[in-house]
């Protein structure tokens, strides 16, 4: 609990010294966390769809698709 109070005090001091810079830093950290969460969610959804495709191919006698490959959001060209 003391760590929480220390964090609150440090944030209050940072806002008192330079509120605009502190707000920009917190916003950038928030956006970066959102990107990582979005990447994990899309990776999980893509893997589930891949597993479903493999199952459908096996049931219908088609050859299995290649191995699962996921490109992270920040490594994509477009």
C-alpha positions as CSV (number, residue, x, y, z in Angstrom):
1,X,0.0,0.0,0.0
2,X,2.9,2.3,0.6
3,X,4.0,1.9,-3.0
4,X,0.7,3.2,-4.1
5,X,1.0,6.3,-2.0
6,X,4.5,6.9,-3.2
7,X,3.2,6.7,-6.8
8,X,0.4,9.1,-6.2
9,X,2.8,11.6,-4.5
10,X,5.3,11.3,-7.4
11,X,2.5,11.8,-10.0
12,X,1.2,14.9,-8.1
13,X,4.8,16.3,-7.9
14,X,5.3,15.6,-11.6
15,X,2.0,17.3,-12.5
16,X,2.9,20.3,-10.3
17,X,6.3,20.7,-12.0
18,X,5.3,20.2,-15.6
19,X,1.7,19.0,-16.1
20,X,1.8,19.0,-19.9
21,X,4.9,16.9,-20.2
22,X,3.6,14.5,-17.6
23,X,0.2,14.1,-19.4
24,X,2.0,13.4,-22.7
25,X,4.2,10.8,-21.1
26,X,1.2,9.1,-19.4
27,X,-0.8,9.2,-22.7
28,X,2.1,7.7,-24.6
29,X,2.4,4.9,-22.1
30,X,-1.3,4.3,-22.2
31,X,-1.3,4.1,-26.1
32,X,1.7,1.7,-26.0
33,X,-0.1,-0.6,-23.6
34,X,-3.2,-0.5,-25.8
35,X,-1.2,-1.5,-28.8
36,X,0.3,-4.5,-26.9
37,X,-3.1,-5.6,-25.7
38,X,-4.6,-5.3,-29.3
39,X,-1.7,-7.3,-30.7
40,X,-2.2,-10.1,-28.2
41,X,-6.0,-10.2,-28.9
42,X,-5.5,-10.3,-32.7
43,X,-2.8,-13.0,-32.3
44,X,-5.1,-15.1,-30.2
45,X,-8.0,-14.7,-32.6
46,X,-5.8,-15.5,-35.6
47,X,-4.5,-18.6,-33.8
48,X,-8.0,-19.8,-33.1
49,X,-9.1,-19.3,-36.7
50,X,-6.0,-21.2,-37.8
51,X,-6.9,-24.1,-35.5
52,X,-10.4,-24.1,-36.9
53,X,-9.1,-24.1,-40.5
54,X,-6.8,-27.1,-39.7
55,X,-9.8,-29.0,-38.2
56,X,-12.0,-28.3,-41.2
57,X,-9.2,-29.3,-43.6
58,X,-8.7,-32.6,-41.8
59,X,-12.5,-33.3,-41.7
60,X,-12.9,-32.8,-45.4
61,X,-9.7,-34.5,-46.5
62,X,-7.8,-31.5,-47.7
63,X,-4.1,-31.0,-47.0
64,X,-3.3,-29.1,-43.9
65,X,-2.3,-25.4,-44.3
66,X,1.2,-24.3,-43.5
67,X,2.5,-23.5,-40.1
68,X,0.9,-20.7,-38.1
69,X,2.7,-17.4,-38.7
70,X,1.7,-14.2,-37.1
71,X,3.2,-10.8,-37.8
72,X,3.1,-8.3,-34.9
73,X,1.1,-5.1,-35.6
74,X,4.2,-2.9,-35.3
75,X,6.1,-5.1,-37.9
76,X,3.5,-4.8,-40.6
77,X,4.1,-2.7,-43.7
78,X,0.6,-1.2,-44.0
